[in-house]
Structures are given as C-alpha cells and as structure tokens.
Amino acid sequence: MGGRWIVAVLLMALPAIPCRGDTSPIREDGKEIGQGLKKLGKDTGKAVKEGGREVGHAFREGGKEVGQGVKKLGTETGKALKEGGRESGQAARKAGRSVGEWFSDMGHSIKSFFRDRFTTTK
C-alpha cells in the first residue's frame, strides 16, 4: 500500500508542474496586443483632443454671435429708452406749463377778486 500511495501523489502533482515548452509565440502575440492597445490609446487621445478643439471653436463662435445679439438688443433698447425719455420730457414740460398757467390764472382771479371788493370808487 505504501507504493501505491506514492504513485497516486505523483499522478496528482504531475499537472501542477509547469511545462517548459516554447513560449516565444505567446510572447510575440502579447507584444502585438500591447502595441495595438498602445496605438489605439494614442489614436483615441488624438481624436478626443481634436474633438475638444472643435467644441471649443464652436463655443467661441456661438459666444460671439450671442454677444453681437446682446449688443444689438442693448442698442435698440437704449434708442427706445432715449425716445421714451424725450417724449416723457415733452409731456412733463407741457404739463408743467399747464399747471403754471393754471396757478397764474388762479392768481389773477384772486387778485381781481380782492381788487374788485376792496377798491373804492369815487
């Protein structure tokens, strides 16, 4: 029974012993895969960089257009406010003249009232 036990242990351990075959094709395949992945990474990096550059240009151009639109809107708003202010000023002057004329007329009426009541005629 002692000999059989040794043979059984050897048969079980045999698959665990590494085989010393030619590993150069595996190494070459591994190098090719590594080089392919490296090239893929470089190409991806270039594509991302170029895409980012194009997005940046698009944002810059969009910003210019938005800025021009805001400038135009500001100019038009300024002109409208200026015209509105001019019209308001004219209306205020007209109202001021009317109020002034009203007070003047009222003053004349008061003056006439007292002059007529308190002047003596001979």
N, CA, C and O of each residue as an XYZ file, in Angstrom:
488
protein
N       0.818     -1.167      0.000
C       0.000      0.000      0.000
C       0.875      1.248      0.000
O       0.423      2.271     -0.513
N       2.045      1.241      0.516
C       2.929      2.377      0.554
C       3.354      2.821     -0.826
O       3.515      4.023     -1.040
N       3.548      1.908     -1.789
C       3.977      2.267     -3.126
C       2.856      2.878     -3.933
O       3.069      3.786     -4.737
N       1.679      2.378     -3.712
C       0.533      2.919     -4.427
C       0.274      4.373     -4.011
O      -0.091      5.218     -4.829
N       0.467      4.624     -2.762
C       0.257      5.974     -2.235
C       1.210      6.960     -2.888
O       0.780      8.060     -3.233
N       2.446      6.636     -3.070
C       3.442      7.481     -3.709
C       3.080      7.705     -5.160
O       3.207      8.825     -5.655
N       2.636      6.683     -5.851
C       2.245      6.792     -7.256
C       1.020      7.723     -7.377
O       0.953      8.526     -8.308
N       0.076      7.625     -6.469
C      -1.113      8.466     -6.507
C      -0.752      9.936     -6.294
O      -1.284     10.817     -6.968
N       0.157     10.192     -5.351
C       0.578     11.561     -5.101
C       1.301     12.122     -6.314
O       1.074     13.276     -6.677
N       2.153     11.351     -6.943
C       2.871     11.799     -8.143
C       1.909     12.079     -9.298
O       2.094     13.052    -10.029
N       0.898     11.252     -9.468
C      -0.068     11.462    -10.553
C      -0.901     12.733    -10.303
O      -1.276     13.423    -11.251
N      -1.183     13.034     -9.055
C      -1.943     14.229     -8.742
C      -1.082     15.482     -8.892
O      -1.597     16.536     -9.268
N       0.192     15.391     -8.611
C       1.079     16.543     -8.677
C       1.576     16.818    -10.084
O       2.038     17.925    -10.360
N       1.498     15.861    -10.967
C       2.018     15.997    -12.322
C       1.402     17.163    -13.085
O       2.153     17.878    -13.748
N       0.086     17.412    -13.044
C      -0.467     18.559    -13.782
C      -0.007     19.901    -13.206
O      -0.026     20.905    -13.918
N       0.400     19.943    -11.949
C       0.827     21.190    -11.339
C       2.232     21.587    -11.761
O       2.611     22.741    -11.563
N       3.002     20.705    -12.318
C       4.362     21.010    -12.757
C       4.281     21.751    -14.088
O       3.695     21.237    -15.041
N       4.865     22.960    -14.172
C       4.781     23.722    -15.417
C       5.528     23.029    -16.554
O       6.568     22.396    -16.369
N       4.945     23.183    -17.725
C       5.574     22.621    -18.918
C       6.568     23.631    -19.440
O       6.273     24.826    -19.480
N       7.672     23.203    -19.819
C       8.717     24.071    -20.346
C       8.753     23.953    -21.865
O       9.694     23.392    -22.426
N       7.724     24.484    -22.531
C       7.695     24.460    -23.978
C       8.203     25.785    -24.526
O       8.708     26.623    -23.779
N       8.067     25.968    -25.823
C       8.494     27.207    -26.491
C       7.419     28.274    -26.257
O       6.295     28.128    -26.736
N       7.752     29.346    -25.526
C       6.798     30.401    -25.201
C       6.990     31.644    -26.063
O       6.303     32.645    -25.859
N       7.899     31.597    -27.009
C       8.153     32.788    -27.824
C       6.944     33.217    -28.650
O       6.732     34.424    -28.763
N       6.124     32.328    -29.244
C       4.938     32.799    -29.976
C       3.954     33.522    -29.042
O       3.316     34.494    -29.446
N       3.834     33.052    -27.809
C       2.932     33.694    -26.865
C       3.450     35.088    -26.529
O       2.680     36.047    -26.461
N       4.747     35.190    -26.320
C       5.339     36.493    -26.030
C       5.155     37.461    -27.198
O       4.832     38.629    -26.982
N       5.355     36.998    -28.416
C       5.188     37.855    -29.588
C       3.736     38.313    -29.729
O       3.465     39.474    -30.036
N       2.814     37.387    -29.500
C       1.399     37.755    -29.563
C       1.072     38.792    -28.485
O       0.323     39.737    -28.733
N       1.630     38.613    -27.310
C       1.413     39.572    -26.221
C       1.968     40.943    -26.576
O       1.341     41.961    -26.286
N       3.141     40.976    -27.201
C       3.727     42.256    -27.622
C       2.848     42.934    -28.667
O       2.620     44.142    -28.607
N       2.352     42.147    -29.630
C       1.491     42.706    -30.668
C       0.207     43.285    -30.066
O      -0.245     44.364    -30.450
N      -0.361     42.552    -29.126
C      -1.577     43.051    -28.468
C      -1.265     44.328    -27.710
O      -2.037     45.285    -27.776
N      -0.168     44.365    -27.002
C       0.226     45.555    -26.255
C       0.462     46.746    -27.169
O       0.044     47.862    -26.864
N       1.137     46.505    -28.300
C       1.389     47.585    -29.254
C       0.076     48.072    -29.879
O      -0.111     49.268    -30.099
N      -0.821     47.134    -30.158
C      -2.132     47.513    -30.708
C      -2.925     48.373    -29.723
O      -3.541     49.367    -30.107
N      -2.899     47.978    -28.459
C      -3.595     48.772    -27.440
C      -2.954     50.143    -27.276
O      -3.655     51.139    -27.096
N      -1.634     50.200    -27.337
C      -0.930     51.473    -27.221
C      -1.305     52.397    -28.377
O      -1.573     53.579    -28.163
N      -1.327     51.866    -29.602
C      -1.707     52.653    -30.777
C      -3.162     53.104    -30.672
O      -3.487     54.243    -31.007
N      -4.029     52.220    -30.211
C      -5.442     52.568    -30.033
C      -5.584     53.698    -29.017
O      -6.386     54.610    -29.217
N      -4.822     53.647    -27.942
C      -4.862     54.710    -26.938
C      -4.390     56.032    -27.505
O      -4.993     57.069    -27.228
N      -3.318     56.020    -28.298
C      -2.827     57.261    -28.918
C      -3.873     57.831    -29.879
O      -4.156     59.029    -29.863
N      -4.442     56.960    -30.716
C      -5.448     57.419    -31.671
C      -6.673     57.989    -30.955
O      -7.228     59.005    -31.372
N      -7.083     57.336    -29.892
C      -8.225     57.825    -29.114
C      -7.900     59.174    -28.492
O      -8.732     60.082    -28.496
N      -6.701     59.303    -27.963
C      -6.279     60.578    -27.368
C      -6.280     61.702    -28.392
O      -6.731     62.810    -28.102
N      -5.776     61.419    -29.590
C      -5.769     62.424    -30.648
C      -7.204     62.819    -31.025
O      -7.507     63.997    -31.213
N      -8.077     61.813    -31.130
C      -9.470     62.089    -31.504
C     -10.162     62.935    -30.429
O     -10.908     63.859    -30.753
N      -9.920     62.626    -29.171
C     -10.529     63.403    -28.083
C      -9.991     64.831    -28.096
O     -10.749     65.783    -27.909
N      -8.688     64.982    -28.314
C      -8.083     66.312    -28.355
C      -8.674     67.137    -29.503
O      -9.026     68.301    -29.313
N      -8.780     66.548    -30.670
C      -9.332     67.253    -31.830
C     -10.811     67.593    -31.605
O     -11.262     68.691    -31.931
N     -11.553     66.638    -31.047
C     -12.964     66.904    -30.744
C     -13.114     68.041    -29.757
O     -13.988     68.892    -29.924
N     -12.282     68.073    -28.738
C     -12.316     69.160    -27.765
C     -11.993     70.497    -28.407
O     -12.608     71.512    -28.078
N     -11.041     70.505    -29.314
C     -10.674     71.736    -30.009
C     -11.861     72.245    -30.841
O     -12.159     73.439    -30.841
N     -12.529     71.331    -31.547
C     -13.676     71.729    -32.366
C     -14.830     72.243    -31.499
O     -15.500     73.211    -31.861
N     -15.056     71.598    -30.365
C     -16.110     72.058    -29.449
C     -15.759     73.453    -28.930
O     -16.629     74.318    -28.831
N     -14.495     73.670    -28.601
C     -14.058     74.988    -28.131
C     -14.276     76.063    -29.182
O     -14.739     77.159    -28.867
N     -13.946     75.757    -30.421
C     -14.173     76.728    -31.512
C     -15.672     77.017    -31.660
O     -16.074     78.165    -31.847
N     -16.484     75.971    -31.574
C     -17.932     76.160    -31.714
C     -18.462     77.050    -30.588
O     -19.287     77.931    -30.830
N     -17.994     76.824    -29.367
C     -18.426     77.666    -28.244
C     -17.986     79.110    -28.448
O     -18.742     80.040    -28.169
N     -16.767     79.294    -28.932
C     -16.275     80.656    -29.140
C     -17.125     81.377    -30.182
O     -17.515     82.525    -29.974
N     -17.413     80.717    -31.293
C     -18.227     81.334    -32.340
C     -19.643     81.607    -31.827
O     -20.216     82.661    -32.101
N     -20.199     80.652    -31.084
C     -21.531     80.864    -30.507
C     -21.531     82.034    -29.550
O     -22.480     82.817    -29.520
N     -20.478     82.158    -28.773
C     -20.368     83.283    -27.841
C     -20.305     84.610    -28.570
O     -20.895     85.596    -28.129
N     -19.586     84.634    -29.692
C     -19.517     85.868    -30.481
C     -20.907     86.259    -30.979
O     -21.302     87.423    -30.903
N     -21.638     85.271    -31.488
C     -22.979     85.555    -32.014
C     -23.910     86.031    -30.903
O     -24.683     86.969    -31.095
N     -23.836     85.388    -29.752
C     -24.673     85.805    -28.629
C     -24.289     87.220    -28.198
O     -25.157     88.048    -27.923
N     -23.003     87.487    -28.143
C     -22.539     88.825    -27.764
C     -23.022     89.889    -28.723
O     -23.425     90.971    -28.297
N     -22.986     89.596    -30.018
C     -23.471     90.556    -31.005
C     -24.964     90.776    -30.855
O     -25.452     91.897    -30.998
N     -25.700     89.688    -30.561
C     -27.143     89.814    -30.356
C     -27.460     90.666    -29.135
O     -28.367     91.498    -29.169
N     -26.712     90.457    -28.059
C     -26.926     91.252    -26.842
C     -26.582     92.710    -27.107
O     -27.284     93.610    -26.647
N     -25.500     92.946    -27.849
C     -25.115     94.318    -28.169
C     -26.208     95.012    -28.984
O     -26.561     96.160    -28.714
N     -26.732     94.310    -29.971
C     -27.787     94.880    -30.813
C     -29.038     95.158    -29.979
O     -29.667     96.207    -30.120
N     -29.389     94.219    -29.120
C     -30.557     94.405    -28.261
C     -30.348     95.596    -27.336
O     -31.267     96.387    -27.126
N     -29.155     95.730    -26.786
C     -28.856     96.870    -25.914
C     -28.949     98.188    -26.651
O     -29.464     99.172    -26.120
N     -28.449     98.208    -27.877
C     -28.517     99.431    -28.684
C     -29.970     99.812    -28.963
O     -30.360    100.969    -28.808
N     -30.760     98.830    -29.372
C     -32.171     99.100    -29.673
C     -32.923     99.529    -28.413
O     -33.760    100.431    -28.459
N     -32.621     98.879    -27.295
C     -33.274     99.249    -26.033
C     -32.886    100.672    -25.639
O     -33.730    101.452    -25.198
N     -31.611    101.002    -25.800
C     -31.146    102.350    -25.489
C     -31.838    103.399    -26.331
O     -32.234    104.448    -25.823
N     -31.987    103.122    -27.623
C     -32.682    104.068    -28.500
C     -34.139    104.229    -28.086
O     -34.671    105.339    -28.071
N     -34.781    103.105    -27.748
C     -36.183    103.172    -27.335
C     -36.331    103.962    -26.036
O     -37.257    104.761    -25.891
N     -35.415    103.737    -25.092
C     -35.469    104.482    -23.830
C     -35.217    105.971    -24.056
O     -35.848    106.822    -23.429
N     -34.293    106.267    -24.953
C     -33.998    107.671    -25.248
C     -35.234    108.351    -25.831
O     -35.591    109.457    -25.424
N     -35.876    107.692    -26.775
C     -37.071    108.256    -27.397
C     -38.194    108.385    -26.363
O     -38.906    109.389    -26.329
N     -38.341    107.359    -25.524
C     -39.362    107.417    -24.473
C     -39.085    108.550    -23.503
O     -40.012    109.228    -23.060
N     -37.828    108.762    -23.171
C     -37.456    109.861    -22.285
C     -37.737    111.207    -22.918
O     -38.195    112.136    -22.254
N     -37.460    111.303    -24.196
C     -37.727    112.564    -24.912
C     -39.228    112.855    -24.891
O     -39.643    113.978    -24.604
N     -40.028    111.855    -25.191
C     -41.481    112.045    -25.200
C     -41.991    112.350    -23.785
O     -42.871    113.194    -23.613
N     -41.451    111.677    -22.790
C     -41.863    111.948    -21.404
C     -41.487    113.360    -20.996
O     -42.250    114.041    -20.311
N     -40.314    113.795    -21.415
C     -39.871    115.156    -21.101
C     -40.790    116.193    -21.713
O     -41.140    117.182    -21.070
N     -41.181    115.963    -22.963
C     -42.091    116.898    -23.619
C     -43.437    116.929    -22.912
O     -44.025    117.993    -22.718
N     -43.920    115.748    -22.528
C     -45.203    115.694    -21.819
C     -45.092    116.379    -20.458
O     -46.022    117.060    -20.028
N     -43.966    116.201    -19.785
C     -43.777    116.838    -18.482
C     -43.699    118.355    -18.634
O     -44.268    119.088    -17.825
N     -42.998    118.830    -19.663
C     -42.938    120.274    -19.899
C     -44.321    120.829    -20.191
O     -44.688    121.892    -19.688
N     -45.074    120.127    -20.986
C     -46.430    120.567    -21.333
C     -47.297    120.585    -20.080
O     -48.048    121.535    -19.861
N     -47.201    119.552    -19.262
C     -47.982    119.511    -18.028
C     -47.529    120.624    -17.092
O     -48.350    121.253    -16.425
N     -46.227    120.865    -17.046
C     -45.715    121.939    -16.199
C     -46.231    123.290    -16.645
O     -46.604    124.121    -15.817
N     -46.253    123.515    -17.953
C     -46.798    124.780    -18.468
C     -48.270    124.909    -18.093
O     -48.722    125.979    -17.687
N     -49.015    123.814    -18.231
C     -50.445    123.847    -17.913
C     -50.652    124.160    -16.434
O     -51.505    124.977    -16.089
N     -49.886    123.525    -15.570
C     -50.011    123.788    -14.133
C     -49.605    125.232    -13.840
O     -50.254    125.922    -13.055
N     -48.531    125.676    -14.476
C     -48.081    127.063    -14.281
C     -49.124    128.056    -14.737
O     -49.384    129.050    -14.058
N     -49.727    127.790    -15.890
C     -50.770    128.670    -16.398
C     -51.981    128.644    -15.474
O     -52.622    129.671    -15.253
N     -52.292    127.466    -14.935
C     -53.428    127.357    -14.030
C     -53.195    128.200    -12.778
O     -54.075    128.944    -12.346
N     -51.964    128.070    -12.186
C     -51.650    128.880    -10.999
C     -51.657    130.374    -11.338
O     -52.121    131.189    -10.540
N     -51.153    130.726    -12.497
C     -51.142    132.126    -12.915
C     -52.564    132.650    -13.041
O     -52.887    133.736    -12.559
N     -53.406    131.863    -13.698
C     -54.809    132.255    -13.844
C     -55.490    132.363    -12.486
O     -56.268    133.289    -12.255
N     -55.209    131.437    -11.597
C     -55.795    131.473    -10.279
C     -55.316    132.720     -9.522
O     -56.099    133.373     -8.832
N     -54.042    133.037     -9.657
C     -53.505    134.239     -9.016
C     -54.178    135.488     -9.539
O     -54.506    136.385     -8.762
N     -54.390    135.564    -10.839
C     -55.083    136.721    -11.430
C     -56.521    136.798    -10.913
O     -57.038    137.877    -10.622
N     -57.149    135.628    -10.806
C     -58.534    135.613    -10.316
C     -58.596    136.101     -8.878
O     -59.475    136.892     -8.536
N     -57.688    135.651     -8.037
C     -57.663    136.096     -6.634
C     -57.387    137.597     -6.564
O     -58.023    138.331     -5.808
N     -56.440    138.021     -7.358
C     -56.097    139.456     -7.379
C     -57.309    140.276     -7.804
O     -57.623    141.302     -7.201
N     -57.979    139.814     -8.842
C     -59.168    140.523     -9.323
C     -60.258    140.521     -8.272
O     -60.930    141.533     -8.074
N     -60.443    139.396     -7.595
C     -61.463    139.306     -6.572
C     -61.237    140.349     -5.484
O     -62.149    141.102     -5.141
N     -60.035    140.392     -4.947
C     -59.753    141.352     -3.879
C     -59.745    142.795     -4.392
O     -60.165    143.704     -3.675
N     -59.286    143.010     -5.588
C     -59.263    144.372     -6.139
C     -60.685    144.880     -6.301
O     -60.993    146.029     -5.983
N     -61.541    144.009     -6.798
C     -62.921    144.427     -7.015
C     -63.653    144.636     -5.692
O     -64.523    145.505     -5.637
N     -63.370    143.932     -4.673
C     -64.077    144.016     -3.414
C     -63.588    145.180     -2.537
O     -64.368    145.799     -1.813
N     -62.306    145.456     -2.618
C     -61.765    146.405     -1.669
C     -61.328    147.724     -2.288
O     -60.805    148.578     -1.573
N     -61.509    147.910     -3.501
C     -61.173    149.212     -4.071
C     -62.402    150.109     -3.984
O     -63.536    149.666     -4.168
N     -62.154    151.329     -3.710
C     -63.249    152.279     -3.583
C     -63.368    153.071     -4.870
O     -62.382    153.523     -5.453
N     -64.501    153.206     -5.250
C     -64.728    154.028     -6.443
C     -65.294    155.365     -6.019
O     -66.167    155.398     -5.151
N     -64.873    156.394     -6.550
C     -65.318    157.739     -6.145
C     -66.213    158.320     -7.126
O     -66.681    159.444     -6.945
